[in-house]
Amino acid sequence: MSEILIRALWILGGVLFFLSIYIIANKALRETTERRVAWMRGELEPKVLEYLNGKGERLGAVLPPLGRTERRVVEEVLLDNGRFLKGNARDRITAACEDLGYVRDRTRQLKSSRWWRRAEAAEKLGTMKSPKATAELIALMRDEMPEVRMRAARALGQLETRSSVKPLIGTLQDPNRWSALRIADILAGMGPEAADELVESFATLPAKARVAAVDCLGRVKSHRAAGLLIKLLSDPDRDLRARAAHSLGLIGDPNFTPDLQRALKDPAWPVRAMAAKALGKLGRPEAVAPLFDLLKDREWWVRINAAEGLRSMGDRGLAALVNAIDSEDRYARHAAVATLEGAGVLDQYVEKLVSADEQEREAALTLIRKIVAAERTDHLMQAASRHAQEKVREQLARLLAPGDVKVQVKA
């Protein structure tokens, strides 16, 4: 029994000894390789950067003969710079990747039996931005692995070619296999060409994909989508009407004002809320009165968006909010006060309570009295107890005293 135990201990010790040797040797080899790669990068990177800065027509002509490791190092340098460079230097990276065969090698890798190698190749081809890989990346969008499909989609988005837009729009028609929002993000990053294709293909998209497409059109800010978006303000689907109003606000053309004002009367509150938000972005003076009326809306989001829209319109909108404090409608009063507080406007008026300018002082007194009468004194009570200036605290305490509220002034 003891002999068996001794043999087992010898075997275990031997295994641990060889395992330790393997770990040490593997670590030494890895560190040696890393140092060699770092040295190669130090030798090759300056030549690559000189080429990217405009020296020479071909990168291959200024590099020494490249072995396998050297090719990998040069590719890493090109891709590292390709992730942030733009303009002519970016075009030279694509030309170098095509000239040195990196596009060809990664395109072959797209057919690997290992899914992670296909995903890696798709990601690198996207950074290379070579249109020569378009057809293979489109084919990869039918890959069985979701991660591979999504990386191929992102790569197509980076190519920024019209031929890569249609396949991406086609994925919106199959929301069960694709995330419509993620694809819409990719399309939005492709700019006006994607918007043109989306407008042409919109009628063929399923209902869920249409909402994502409308968001995409707004983010691209293409005026060529305006006709479709205005038409969608009358669509039977309330989500489409709401998203269309939001997108018109993102595009920001003041000529949309009449259409958005009509949307303020929509029976669905999300549409009214988005139209109010969009009108705030346009900032047209004729929208002040309809937004003022919308402060009385029964839906909280509509009132807040109308108030925020007025606030974003500058002095005209702020004057309307101040007037709304006199409103007989309780909802309108509360929305106006909440927005003035949130925007810091109320604090500015509080500061002016002790202004040397008599007009400023009177304007501040008038506003504070209106807010006290509207019974929205929480913010004023805090200011009366914590404001840095003693004179302001005393003035606020006097203004708040006639009511039922009691303020403890800081000593």
Secondary structure, 3 states (H helix, E strand, C coil): CHHHHHHHHHHHHHHHHHHHHHHHHHHHHHHHHHHHHHHHHHHHHHHHHHHHCCCCCCCCCCCCCCCHHHHHHHHHHHHHHHCCCCHHHHHHHHHHHHHCCHHHHHHHHCCCCCHHHHHHHHHHHHHHCCHHHHHHHHHHCCCCCHHHHHHHHHHHHHHCCHHHHHHHHHHCCCCCCCCHHHHHHHHHCCCHHHHHHHHHHHHHCCHHHHHHHHHHHHHHCCHHHHHHHHHHCCCCCHHHHHHHHHHHHHHCCHHHHHHHHHHCCCCCHHHHHHHHHHHHHHCCHHHHHHHHHHCCCCCHHHHHHHHHHHHCCCHHHHHHHHHHCCCCCHHHHHHHHHHHHHCCHHHHHHHHHHCCCHHHHHHHHHHHHHHHHCCCCHHHHHHHHHCCCHHHHHHHHHHHCCCCCCCCCCC
